[in-house]
Amino acid sequence: MALNQKIYNNRKTLRIISILMMFLGVIIAYFCYNSEPWETIGGFLCGAGFALFIIFVSLKEPKNQS
């Protein structure tokens, strides 16, 4: 099984992980407000989770190569 087929089969789990990344980023940024390295880490997690969520939502079924 190719990697793109594995990602497509597990897209629901990957969406949940990306939503958890966004949530964790928001929580870190909220509770560590005005603490410079943690605000950046929270913003990165939130942005990366949002980007991955958009990618996983827009996945289409891969074509069979056989």
C-alpha positions in Angstrom: 0.0 0.0 0.0 1.4 3.4 -1.0 1.8 6.2 1.5 -0.9 8.3 -0.1 -3.4 5.5 0.3 -2.4 5.1 4.0 -2.9 8.8 4.6 -6.3 8.7 2.8 -7.4 5.7 4.9 -6.4 7.5 8.2 -7.7 10.9 7.3 -10.2 11.1 10.1 -7.5 10.3 12.7 -5.2 12.9 11.1 -7.9 15.5 11.2 -8.4 14.9 14.9 -4.7 15.2 15.6 -4.6 18.5 13.7 -7.5 19.8 15.7 -5.8 18.8 18.9 -2.6 20.6 17.7 -4.7 23.8 17.1 -6.3 23.5 20.5 -3.0 22.9 22.3 -1.5 25.9 20.5 -4.4 28.1 21.7 -4.1 26.8 25.3 -0.4 27.4 25.4 -0.7 30.9 23.9 -3.5 31.8 26.3 -1.9 30.6 29.5 1.6 31.7 28.6 0.6 35.2 27.4 3.5 37.7 27.5 6.1 35.0 27.8 8.0 35.2 24.6 9.1 31.7 23.6 5.9 30.1 24.6 3.7 32.5 22.6 5.8 31.6 19.5 5.5 27.9 20.2 1.7 28.2 20.7 1.3 30.2 17.5 3.4 27.7 15.6 1.3 24.7 16.8 -2.0 26.5 16.0 -0.8 27.5 12.5 0.6 24.1 11.7 -2.5 22.3 13.0 -4.7 24.6 10.9 -2.6 24.0 7.8 -2.7 20.3 8.3 -6.4 20.3 8.9 -7.0 22.2 5.6 -4.8 19.6 3.8 -6.5 16.6 5.3 -10.0 18.0 4.6 -9.2 18.6 0.9 -7.8 15.1 0.3 -9.2 13.2 -2.6 -9.2 9.4 -3.0 -6.0 8.3 -4.8 -6.3 6.6 -8.1 -5.4 2.9 -8.3 -2.0 2.4 -10.0 -2.5 -1.3 -10.8 
